Amino acid sequence: MIEHKFYLGDALEVLKNIPDRSIHCCITSPPYWGLRDYGINGQLGMEETLEGYVTSMVRVFREVMRVLRPDGTLWLNLGDSYTGNRTGDNLKPKNLVGIPWRVALALQEDGWYLRSDIIWHKPNCMPSSVTDRPTTSHEYVFLLSKSRQYFYDAEAIKEDSVDPEGSSQRYKYKFSGREGLIMPNGKPQQIAVKGKRGFNIKRNKRTVWTVPTQPFSGSHFAVFPPKLIEPMILAGTSPKACEICGAPWERVIEKKTRPHPNRWSGKNDARQFNTSENKYGMGGGLGVAHISMTVSWQPTCKCDNKGTGRCVVLDPFGGSGTVSMVAKKLGRASMYIDINPEYVKMAISRCNFQQGGLFETHTYRLEGLNDRATAF
């Protein structure tokens, strides 16, 4: 079974030949408008006007919507730019163009559900000599869906909670009968909890993701850090899928309550956990934390299947191949498209396929689609 496909060709032309409703999740970063010339005729991002660029993006992602399953999602990364000496679209020089939001709102107008704007915070951003504005240290990632209801595995990407003061100290407590508990302030506390099972207190993932950029020795200028892509694939796909219809499987969750270290009763250092019901408690109880545990997976379709299928992750602007590489690592299938032959070779090399039959490549003419894909 072929699990990873690589296509050399124009994204729009290749997408037109992908079957309807065959992709579970799309993660991509299109060429930014007017930022870089990749030396390929017909490349996106070199449109004369901003309106032309936005129109091109809408056209491409209309095809992405078609190939997505009804429960599929799109994770779209876009960076912004300044007009410089370009004065088109009634923008004066030195203006921040606002490209990410212009594209996102155009996609929303075209029928997408715009579900979240995520800030990719780059703590090691490129330094800047600019003196009349702050240095840019973020980009946008938009989560869009094809339907009102869609697959999203929130449990897979939950993050550790922080202490009451909001510092980076994470809660990781292990309970065994009556023991001393060292709190973030370094003082021991006494608690009584039944059972011996330890747990981490988790919370829903927030919309600011701090992920450093990573150096890359290849010839590609804009490479996704794998840690940025991992939560997108984990949230947008399941590790199991129906081998008949492709429907993702879903978690079966068991929820339990435990005392929460953010909520206390009493005074001074002798304070004890109070798990009685109170309006200040988490989930209705003072000092109560709800712990979710995955006990199994179950199909979301009515097919008689064993969950041996694979969710497919698409990147129509594949570049260096990070999305395919992470999809392979996480046990998902992937589909890669790029217009640059050097990038296709680079992506295949990065995926480090060591077994035959795991991937295949196809070539498309840039000015039009071949009657039949040929080996690359």
C-alpha positions in Angstrom: 0.0 0.0 0.0 1.4 3.4 -1.0 1.3 5.7 2.0 3.2 8.8 0.8 2.8 10.4 -2.6 5.0 13.2 -4.1 3.8 15.3 -7.0 6.0 17.7 -9.0 3.7 20.3 -10.6 1.6 23.3 -10.1 -0.6 23.0 -7.0 -3.8 24.0 -8.7 -3.4 21.6 -11.6 -2.5 18.6 -9.4 -5.3 19.3 -7.0 -7.8 19.2 -9.8 -7.0 15.5 -10.3 -7.2 14.4 -6.7 -10.6 12.6 -5.9 -13.3 14.4 -4.0 -13.4 13.9 -0.2 -10.2 11.9 0.0 -8.0 14.1 2.3 -8.4 14.2 6.1 -6.3 17.3 6.8 -4.4 20.0 4.9 -1.4 21.7 6.4 0.4 24.2 4.3 2.2 27.5 3.9 1.8 29.1 0.4 4.4 31.4 -1.0 4.1 34.8 0.5 3.1 37.7 -1.8 6.1 39.5 -3.4 8.6 38.0 -0.9 10.7 35.5 -2.8 11.1 34.4 -6.4 11.7 30.7 -6.6 12.7 30.8 -10.2 9.7 28.8 -11.6 7.4 30.0 -14.3 3.8 30.2 -13.1 4.7 30.3 -9.4 2.2 31.8 -7.0 3.3 34.8 -4.9 4.5 36.9 -7.8 1.2 38.4 -8.7 1.3 42.1 -9.7 -1.4 43.1 -7.2 -2.5 42.1 -3.7 -6.0 41.5 -5.1 -4.5 39.1 -7.6 -2.6 37.2 -4.9 -5.7 36.8 -2.7 -7.7 35.6 -5.8 -5.1 33.0 -6.5 -5.2 31.8 -2.9 -9.0 31.5 -3.0 -8.8 29.5 -6.2 -6.3 27.0 -4.8 -8.1 26.5 -1.5 -11.4 26.0 -3.3 -9.8 22.9 -4.7 -8.5 22.0 -1.3 -12.0 22.2 0.1 -13.2 19.9 -2.6 -10.6 17.2 -1.9 -11.1 17.4 1.9 -13.5 15.1 3.6 -16.5 16.8 5.2 -14.9 16.3 8.6 -11.5 17.6 7.3 -9.6 20.7 8.5 -7.1 23.2 6.9 -4.2 24.6 8.9 -2.9 27.6 6.9 0.3 29.4 7.8 0.8 32.9 6.3 3.3 35.6 7.1 2.8 39.3 6.5 4.9 41.9 4.6 5.2 45.6 4.0 4.5 47.5 0.8 8.0 48.9 0.4 8.0 50.8 -2.9 4.9 48.9 -4.1 1.9 51.3 -4.1 -0.8 49.1 -5.6 -4.1 48.4 -4.0 -4.3 51.9 -2.6 -1.6 51.1 0.0 1.1 53.8 0.6 4.7 52.7 1.1 5.7 51.4 4.6 2.2 50.0 5.2 1.8 46.6 6.8 -0.2 44.8 4.1 -2.3 42.5 6.4 -2.0 39.6 4.0 -2.9 36.8 6.5 -6.2 38.3 7.5 -7.0 39.4 3.9 -6.6 35.8 2.7 -8.4 34.3 5.8 -11.4 36.6 5.4 -11.5 35.9 1.6 -11.6 32.1 2.4 -14.3 32.7 4.9 -16.3 34.5 2.3 -15.8 31.6 -0.1 -17.4 29.2 2.3 -14.8 28.1 4.8 -15.4 28.1 8.5 -12.7 30.3 10.1 -12.4 28.5 13.5 -9.2 29.9 15.1 -6.3 32.3 14.6 -3.1 30.9 16.2 -0.1 33.0 16.9 3.2 31.2 16.0 5.5 33.0 18.4 9.2 32.7 17.3 11.4 33.3 20.3 14.5 33.3 18.1 13.1 35.5 15.3 15.4 37.2 12.8 16.9 40.4 14.2 15.9 43.6 12.5 17.5 47.0 12.2 14.1 48.8 12.0 13.8 51.7 14.5 10.3 53.0 14.0 8.3 49.8 14.9 8.7 46.6 16.9 10.6 43.7 15.4 8.2 41.0 14.1 8.4 37.8 16.1 5.3 35.9 15.0 3.3 34.5 12.1 -0.3 33.4 11.8 -1.7 29.9 11.5 -5.4 29.8 10.7 -7.6 26.8 11.5 -10.4 26.5 9.0 -12.9 23.7 8.4 -15.1 22.6 5.6 -18.1 21.9 7.7 -19.6 23.1 10.9 -18.7 19.8 12.6 -15.3 18.3 11.9 -12.7 16.0 13.4 -10.6 17.7 16.1 -8.7 15.7 18.7 -8.4 18.2 21.5 -7.1 15.5 23.9 -4.1 14.8 21.7 -2.7 18.3 22.1 -3.6 19.3 25.6 -0.9 21.2 27.4 0.4 21.1 31.0 -1.3 23.6 33.3 0.7 26.3 35.0 0.9 27.4 38.6 -1.5 29.9 40.2 1.0 32.8 39.5 1.1 31.8 35.8 4.7 30.9 35.7 6.2 28.2 33.5 6.3 25.7 36.5 4.3 22.7 35.4 2.2 20.6 37.7 3.2 16.9 37.8 2.1 15.4 41.0 2.1 11.8 42.0 -0.2 10.7 44.8 0.1 7.6 47.0 -2.1 7.5 50.0 -1.1 10.3 52.4 2.2 11.9 51.4 3.9 15.2 51.4 3.5 17.3 48.3 6.1 19.9 47.2 4.3 22.9 45.8 5.8 25.4 43.3 6.7 27.7 46.2 8.9 24.9 47.6 6.8 24.4 50.7 5.5 20.9 51.6 1.8 20.3 51.9 -0.1 17.3 53.3 -3.0 15.8 51.3 -5.0 12.6 51.3 -5.9 11.1 48.0 -7.0 7.5 47.4 -5.2 5.4 44.9 -1.6 5.3 43.6 -1.9 6.5 40.1 0.0 9.7 39.2 -1.4 12.3 36.7 -0.6 15.6 35.0 -3.1 18.3 35.2 -3.8 19.3 31.6 -5.7 22.2 29.9 -7.0 22.9 26.4 -4.2 24.1 24.1 -4.0 27.9 23.9 -3.8 30.0 20.7 -0.2 31.2 21.2 2.3 28.5 20.3 6.0 29.2 21.1 8.1 27.2 18.7 11.6 28.3 17.8 12.6 28.2 14.1 15.3 25.7 13.3 18.3 26.0 11.0 18.2 24.0 7.8 21.2 23.1 5.7 19.2 22.6 2.4 18.4 25.2 -0.2 14.9 26.0 1.0 14.4 29.4 2.6 11.2 28.7 4.6 11.2 25.4 6.6 8.5 24.5 9.1 9.9 23.4 12.5 8.5 19.8 13.1 7.2 20.8 16.5 4.9 23.3 14.9 3.4 20.7 12.6 3.0 17.9 15.1 0.0 19.4 17.0 -1.7 20.2 13.8 -1.5 16.6 12.6 -2.4 15.1 16.0 -5.4 17.4 16.3 -6.5 17.1 12.7 -6.2 13.3 12.2 -6.5 10.1 14.2 -4.0 7.3 14.4 -6.7 4.9 13.1 -9.0 5.2 10.2 -11.6 3.0 8.4 -9.9 1.0 5.7 -13.2 1.0 3.7 -14.5 4.6 3.8 -11.5 6.4 5.4 -13.5 7.8 8.3 -11.2 8.6 11.3 -11.6 6.8 14.6 -12.4 8.7 17.8 -11.2 8.4 21.4 -13.3 6.9 24.1 -12.7 9.1 27.1 -13.1 8.3 30.8 -13.1 11.4 33.1 -12.1 11.3 36.7 -11.8 14.0 39.3 -8.8 14.7 41.5 -8.0 17.5 44.0 -6.6 20.5 42.1 -3.6 22.4 43.5 -5.0 25.7 42.4 -7.9 25.6 44.9 -7.5 25.6 48.6 -9.4 25.9 51.9 -8.1 27.0 55.3 -5.2 29.4 56.0 -1.5 29.7 56.0 0.8 26.7 55.3 -1.5 24.2 56.9 -4.1 24.6 54.2 -5.7 21.4 52.9 -7.5 20.5 49.7 -11.2 21.0 49.9 -13.2 18.9 47.3 -16.6 20.0 48.4 -18.9 21.7 45.8 -18.3 25.4 45.6 -18.9 28.1 42.9 -15.1 28.7 42.8 -14.1 25.1 42.0 -13.1 23.8 38.6 -16.1 22.0 37.2 -18.3 22.8 40.1 -16.1 21.7 43.1 -13.6 23.7 45.1 -10.3 22.1 44.4 -11.5 19.6 41.8 -9.6 18.9 38.6 -11.1 16.8 35.9 -8.6 14.3 34.4 -9.4 12.7 31.0 -8.0 9.3 30.2 -8.2 7.5 26.8 -9.5 4.0 27.4 -9.9 2.9 23.7 -10.7 4.1 20.2 -13.9 3.5 18.2 -15.0 4.0 14.6 -17.1 7.0 13.6 -18.6 5.2 10.6 -20.9 2.1 10.3 -18.5 0.1 8.2 -17.3 -3.3 9.5 -13.7 -2.2 9.8 -10.6 -2.8 12.0 -9.2 0.7 11.8 -6.2 -0.4 9.7 -6.6 2.6 7.3 -4.5 5.7 7.5 -5.6 9.4 7.6 -4.1 11.4 4.7 -2.3 14.7 5.3 -2.0 17.1 2.3 0.5 19.9 1.7 -0.1 21.5 -1.7 3.0 23.8 -1.2 5.2 21.0 0.1 8.6 22.8 0.0 11.2 20.9 2.1 8.7 18.2 3.0 8.3 18.8 6.8 4.6 17.9 6.7 5.2 14.6 5.0 8.2 13.9 7.3 6.1 14.5 10.5 3.1 12.6 9.0 5.4 9.6 8.4 6.7 9.8 12.0 3.2 9.9 13.4 1.9 7.0 11.3 -0.2 9.0 8.9 -0.2 8.9 5.1 0.7 12.0 3.2 0.4 13.8 -0.1 3.0 16.3 -1.2 2.9 18.8 -4.1 5.5 21.3 -5.2 6.4 23.1 -8.4 10.2 23.0 -7.8 11.9 19.7 -8.8 14.8 20.3 -6.4 12.4 20.7 -3.5 10.7 17.4 -4.4 14.0 15.6 -4.3 14.9 17.3 -1.0 11.5 16.3 0.6 11.9 12.6 -0.4 15.4 12.6 1.0 14.3 14.1 4.3 11.6 11.5 4.8 14.3 8.8 4.8 12.3 6.0 3.3 14.0 2.7 4.0 11.5 0.2 2.8 10.2 -0.2 -0.8 6.6 0.4 -1.6 6.1 3.2 1.0 6.0 6.1 -1.5 5.7 7.0 -5.1 6.4 10.1 -7.2 4.6 11.7 -10.1 5.4 14.5 -12.6 3.0 17.0 -14.1 3.7 19.5 -16.8 3.7 23.0 -15.3 1.7 24.4 -18.3 -0.8 21.6 -18.2 -1.5 18.2 -16.9 -0.2 15.1 -18.6 -2.8 12.5 -19.6 -1.2 10.2 -17.2 1.2 10.8 -14.3 4.7 9.4 -15.0 7.4 8.3 -12.6 9.6 11.1 -11.4 
